[in-house]
Amino acid sequence: MVSGNTVAEVARLMGDVARANILSALMGGQALTAGELAQRAGVTPQTTSGHLARLAEAELVKVEKQGRHRYYRLASAEVAQALHALMTIAAGGPKRHHPIGPKDAALRLARTCYDHMAGRLAVALADTLCANGHVILTDGAGLVTDTGRRVFCDFGVALDDAAQSRRPLCRTCLDWSERRPHLAGRLGAALLDLRWVHRAADNRALRLTPAGERGFSSAFGLSADWRDAPRP
């Protein structure tokens, strides 16, 4: 069992505003330099270095060295899940204090959530895959059906990667702007890796390419009016 002191220490590290901004910036799944994180967090490079050292010591972030450069990313998918859960809880507070979801329309439409897609596109895709009988989603868990396996495998989406066998194949992640589930796990990551979306240079927004528009429609049955889906 994890002690209360240990939980409290992790919560305290995440609870600092600058560190929370640093961790949120890394939710895009991309490795960033300390300078880039300083800009996102709105603090000096010196302050950022101190925060990163503490986050690395607690194994909330990890450092990758390439030549003279040091890049930081979230230490694990579990850290990303914890951050996403906190975002969902924060978005559920009083509306006058916590506006629901991101203000940027592009982020609401499609964005990265660590290594998978989030936003209206991801929720619509999850709905479509459920409706077509390719996946079954319930209570945070996901099951890829036999029909779904054939569709994904025929399309070239690898579902049985032995190197990642410890990670769930399919699970749900509550979308904090749409308040409905999108796909995570190895399947969610594989759908992002199709390269049918382009990442924005300065935030987590994703842009669906024309090839992606056609591909998600023809391969998985995504409706052409997914952008206009009513909010629950």
Buried (B, 14 or more C-beta within 10 A) or exposed (E): EEEEEEEEEBEEBBEBEBBBBBBBBBBBBEBBBBEBBBBBBEBEEEEBBBBBEEBBEBEBBBBEEEEEEBBBBBBBBEBBBBBBEBBBEEBEEEEEEEEBBBEEEBBBBBBBBBBBBBBBBBBBBBBBBBEBEBBBBEEEEBEBBEEBBEBBEEEEBEBEEEEBEEBBBBBBBBBBBBBBBBBBBBBBBBBBEBEBBEBBEEBBBBEBEEEBBEBBBEBBBBBEEBEEBEEE
